């Protein structure tokens, strides 16, 4: 990916924050989503936002299930209204694609029911979603995961190996923390801890307390309230609720980085080298990823930022590059 940040947005933090808050997300009208509720195998639910960009389809006469479906897996505490989700939706509209944003449990605005939430290694949930997408959609499917969703999507492709091609033609991960230990510790320090970790915990702690009200005794309330970083939060909540021994077991087993060579479908892995969430030393090297994985590691971009253009800037450069790579992989 050839990318240079605008001169007036220097540094990974500014590129991250500005893109999220102020970058223009669309070149055209907003997509109109139709929300579907899917009942999960454990009798919980997820909400999936679907949009059919028929008006801009290359072949408007083609039925929706014959056109390419783009599935986006969002990041930590993200949703279909996240800046990157809207920007990818605009790319889907421009190219006449069907677009789907499945929400991880508890991220659609309504708390899920089961004594669990979601996590970076949630490849079984990703697999269940993609199997349902494949069962209902006859045309090509491509998938992109952003940050946490990118790591989970790559973990699914790794676990599936050659069988992944039965469900999707290509995948892309954007700013995924492929070494969760490195990323988690980085978020617990300095400016990251003050700004980003605080932002995440202000959303995640109330959800966890509501989960405790649903399922009394699920975890130690006092330990959760005392958590001041993701290490502590994941240790008391995320890890034990999802079958991990502790946070270090979770971060080790859920990290996609060590297993990229197992992937057997075209996979794009995009990480900015100034991402404040992902230390550059933790990024994968080209000689360790296998023949199916393409690495893009531009010097700038921040964390899911990649702002572009004159003031006030837009965030379509990254979805355009990633989306076009996925379409090219279909050919």
Secondary structure, 3 states (H helix, E strand, C coil): CCCCCCCCCCCHHHHHHHHHHCCECCCCCCCCCEEEEEECCCCCEEEEEEEECHHHCCCCCCCHHHCCEEEEECCCCCCCCCHHHHHHHHHHHHCCCEEEEECCCCCCCCCCCCCCCCCCCCHHHHHHHHHHHHHHCCCCEEEEEECHHHHHHHHHHHHHHHHHHHCCCEEEEECCCCCHHHHHHHHCCHHHHHHHHHHHHHHHHHHHHHHHHHCCCCCCHHHHHHCCCHHHHHHHHHHHHCCCCCHHHHHHHHCCHHHHHHCCCEEEEECCCCCCCCCHHHCCCHHHCCCCEEEECCCCCCCCCCCECCCCCECHHHHHHHHHHHHHHHC
